[in-house]
Structure formats: C-alpha cells, structure tokens
Amino acid sequence: MNERTFQEGVRAILPDRASSSGAEVLVTGSSGLVGRALLERLSQRGQRGTRMVRSQASEGDVLWDPVGGMIADSLGSADAVVHLAGENIADGRWTRSKMVAIRDSRVRGTRLLAENLARLETPPAVLVSASAIGFYGDRGDELLTEGSTSGTGFLAEVCEQWESATEPARAAGIRVVRLRIGVVLARGGGALAKMLTPFRLGLGGKLGSGDQYMSWIALDDVVSAICAALDDERIEGAVNATAPQPVTNRELTKTLGKVLRRPTIAAMPGLVARAAFGRMADELLLASIRVSPEKLLAHGFAFAEPRLEGALRSILGTDR
Ligand SMILES: NC(=O)c1ccc[n+]([C@@H]2O[C@H](COP(=O)([O-])OP(=O)(O)OC[C@H]3O[C@@H](n4cnc5c(N)ncnc54)[C@H](OP(=O)(O)O)[C@@H]3O)[C@@H](O)[C@H]2O)c1
C-alpha cells in the first residue's frame, strides 16, 4: 500500500480530529470542483454540509439567487460558512456578458451573503470566502505574499471587489478568511483536465515565453486549507492557498510531459493564444503570478502535495 492510499484509508476510517468549526457548515458553489470535494471531506469529519443552491433545492438545501439578491431560507443554524460560488472564469470566451457574470456573481453574491449573515441573531463564527491569486495581477517573478498590493487588470479588480464584499460580515464580528486560491489541480476538472488531452496527444507545449509563473495547489490541499481556516481561530483575513513551490509555465510543461511520458515541443506563441482565447489569454494563461503561502506555513499547515511532480503523479495515478 503506498503512502497516499494509506492516508486515504486512515481518513475514511477516522474522521479528522473533532472539528472546532461546529456541526453545520453552509456551503455555496457546492456543485463545483472544490465544493464537491469539500462536502465529501466535511462528511468524513463528521460535519453536516448544508448546500446553498441556485435551483433544484432538495430537502435541507437553502435556495438563493446570488445575483438577483434573494435568499429563500433561514441561515440561522449554520456554525460556519464556506462561500465558493461564482461564474466559471475558464469556460468560454470572455465576452462582455461573460465578464459581467464573472464580476456580478462574485461581488453581488458575496455582499448578499455577508449582509444576511451580519443580520443574524446568532451569526456563524467564521466565513471562509473564496478569492483568487488573480488579486495580484501579472507581476513577473516578484514573490507575492498576503501583504503584497493588489494588481491591475480585470481579474485583479474583480478579486478586490469580491474580497471587499465580505466586509459586512467582518464588521458584524464574524471571523472572515479570504482565501486567495491558486490554480487548482485535479483529475476531474479545472486547468489540468483541460491540458490532459493535448498533452496526451503529444501536442502539449509552453505558452508564450514559458517564463510566466503559475501558482498551483492540489485539490486535496485546497480542501485541507479550507478546513484549517474553519478550525483555526488564529487564521483571519487574506490567506494564499497555493503550494509552496510555484512553477514557471516551462517547468509545468516539462513536468507534465515527463509524468505523461509525452513530448512537449508544440509551443503556443502568445499571439496565437490571444487569437484563440481573447482577453482571457493575457489574464489567465500568460500572466505571471508567483505566490507564497506565507500565512498557511506560519500556522503550521502541512501540504500533502508541496511539489508539482509528486502532485501530478498522485492526481494522475502514474508511477515514477
Ligand atoms: N478551480 C480553480 O483553479 C480556482 C482558482 C482560483 C479561485 N477559484 C475560486 O474558487 C471558487 C470555487 O472554484 P471551483 O473550481 O469549484 O469553481 P466551479 O467548479 O466553477 O464551481 C463554482 C460553483 O459556483 C456556482 N456558480 C456557477 N455559476 C454561477 C453564477 N453565475 N452565479 C453564482 N454561482 C455560480 C455553481 O454552484 P451551484 O450551482 O451549486 O450554485 C458552481 O458549481 C470559485 O469562486 C473560483 O473562482 C478557483
């Protein structure tokens, strides 16, 4: 039995140590990549994950319309809240209406949630609200910590407004953690799933110069970081959720090719990426964001997957 299988086995038998974040955790965006994995982990920890859904509510779910400004049910029983909802930023071209949806789903939805939590007679102890490393903008090889300034560009502006929208909850005394999540690596979705087909066909290669940094995190670790933020009362404010070793696009390309045993010579110049993906190319594919998870490390957070090659091998199930 390898180390990972052993750890998963232990986790399945023994839920995490009794959680200090209470029995009921309200989760928005629960149908997404991170939300699905979080609900599974909460159940392993013996906590109840109550889904806040936009349609097709089942018994026990809370129905809401984050953009329209409606929450149909009471939020009163939640001990903690994890807010992950937002229009997907990597699916489809960034048309004007897509960009409005990216911003409004986050800024309006977060404000609606924060204001409603702030009004509760017994508010939850903690709100963990997703943000993204896009907060920092395109910054070359500058090492970015939670103390770094915000950047420029569409995503940086959205992230700043998204984070500010949590303010009513903080002002009401709720501990707010703004989790600046890096590129989540998982088998079943997100950036890695999109890269797998071209790389498996031997059509993978660096994007643009290949010098741009990508700050990544394995799905399992992002879920653990959310749980740490729920449990550890010392964690507050902005928190970078990225692995401690960000890589350049060139290193990512080389490592994924090595893990899949495929050549990676089919580079895509920046001009071609811009023609294919429009504005999204500059902000998502060609931007360089080199982030350090200073706060998580300072609080003793142990990454299960600190290095890219190990993370890719365990996610993809490939041997050395
Ligand atoms: N995955 C990454 O690499 C990454 C990186 C940085 C930051 N993040 C952030 O972390 C959060 C979770 O990421 P994820 O990868 O799990 O996202 P995801 O797979 O795109 O899921 C997001 C969820 O948000 C809800 N949603 C979708 N469109 C919406 C809209 N227009 N308005 C309101 N809610 C909408 C949906 O849940 P319901 O249908 O259940 O409402 C959806 O499942 C997101 O806010 C994302 O921006 C993710």
The ligand as a MOL file (V3000), in Angstrom:
LIG
                    3D

  0  0  0     0  0            999 V3000
M  V30 BEGIN CTAB
M  V30 COUNTS 48 52 0 0 0
M  V30 BEGIN ATOM
M  V30 1 N -10.5460 25.9750 -9.5980 0
M  V30 2 C -9.5570 26.8790 -9.5890 0
M  V30 3 O -8.4700 26.6650 -10.1800 0
M  V30 4 C -9.7420 28.1700 -8.8120 0
M  V30 5 C -8.6570 29.0470 -8.7180 0
M  V30 6 C -8.8020 30.2380 -8.0230 0
M  V30 7 C -10.0180 30.5580 -7.4540 0
M  V30 8 N -11.0640 29.7010 -7.5620 0 CHG=1
M  V30 9 C -12.3610 30.1090 -6.9990 0
M  V30 10 O -12.8050 29.1590 -6.0520 0
M  V30 11 C -14.2300 29.0110 -6.1460 0
M  V30 12 C -14.5510 27.5410 -6.3680 0
M  V30 13 O -13.8480 27.1070 -7.5240 0
M  V30 14 P -14.3380 25.8610 -8.3800 0
M  V30 15 O -13.2050 25.4710 -9.2450 0
M  V30 16 O -15.0000 24.8600 -7.5110 0 CHG=-1
M  V30 17 O -15.4320 26.5690 -9.2910 0
M  V30 18 P -16.5100 25.8800 -10.2590 0
M  V30 19 O -16.2130 24.4400 -10.4540 0
M  V30 20 O -16.6150 26.7640 -11.4590 0
M  V30 21 O -17.8330 25.9620 -9.3870 0
M  V30 22 C -18.3390 27.1720 -8.9480 0
M  V30 23 C -19.7730 26.9620 -8.4880 0
M  V30 24 O -20.3620 28.2720 -8.3690 0
M  V30 25 C -21.7310 28.1970 -8.7330 0
M  V30 26 N -21.9580 29.0840 -9.8910 0
M  V30 27 C -21.6910 28.8430 -11.1970 0
M  V30 28 N -22.0690 29.8880 -11.9530 0
M  V30 29 C -22.5620 30.8120 -11.1050 0
M  V30 30 C -23.1190 32.0980 -11.2840 0
M  V30 31 N -23.2260 32.6690 -12.4830 0
M  V30 32 N -23.5340 32.7660 -10.1620 0
M  V30 33 C -23.4000 32.2140 -8.9330 0
M  V30 34 N -22.9120 30.9790 -8.7050 0
M  V30 35 C -22.4880 30.3070 -9.7890 0
M  V30 36 C -22.0280 26.7620 -9.1080 0
M  V30 37 O -22.5190 26.1150 -7.9360 0
M  V30 38 P -24.0980 25.9340 -7.6730 0
M  V30 39 O -24.6890 25.5200 -8.9900 0
M  V30 40 O -24.1220 24.8450 -6.6520 0
M  V30 41 O -24.6060 27.2240 -7.2020 0
M  V30 42 C -20.6590 26.2040 -9.4460 0
M  V30 43 O -20.6060 24.8240 -9.2520 0
M  V30 44 C -14.6930 29.9010 -7.2970 0
M  V30 45 O -15.2020 31.1030 -6.7830 0
M  V30 46 C -13.4180 30.1550 -8.0830 0
M  V30 47 O -13.3980 31.4090 -8.7380 0
M  V30 48 C -10.9530 28.5030 -8.2230 0
M  V30 END ATOM
M  V30 BEGIN BOND
M  V30 1 1 1 2
M  V30 2 2 2 3
M  V30 3 1 2 4
M  V30 4 1 4 5
M  V30 5 2 4 48
M  V30 6 2 5 6
M  V30 7 1 6 7
M  V30 8 2 7 8
M  V30 9 1 8 9
M  V30 10 1 8 48
M  V30 11 1 9 10
M  V30 12 1 9 46
M  V30 13 1 10 11
M  V30 14 1 11 12
M  V30 15 1 11 44
M  V30 16 1 12 13
M  V30 17 1 13 14
M  V30 18 2 14 15
M  V30 19 1 14 16
M  V30 20 1 14 17
M  V30 21 1 17 18
M  V30 22 2 18 19
M  V30 23 1 18 20
M  V30 24 1 18 21
M  V30 25 1 21 22
M  V30 26 1 22 23
M  V30 27 1 23 24
M  V30 28 1 23 42
M  V30 29 1 24 25
M  V30 30 1 25 26
M  V30 31 1 25 36
M  V30 32 1 26 27
M  V30 33 1 26 35
M  V30 34 2 27 28
M  V30 35 1 28 29
M  V30 36 1 29 30
M  V30 37 2 29 35
M  V30 38 1 30 31
M  V30 39 2 30 32
M  V30 40 1 32 33
M  V30 41 2 33 34
M  V30 42 1 34 35
M  V30 43 1 36 37
M  V30 44 1 36 42
M  V30 45 1 37 38
M  V30 46 2 38 39
M  V30 47 1 38 40
M  V30 48 1 38 41
M  V30 49 1 42 43
M  V30 50 1 44 45
M  V30 51 1 44 46
M  V30 52 1 46 47
M  V30 END BOND
M  V30 END CTAB
M  END
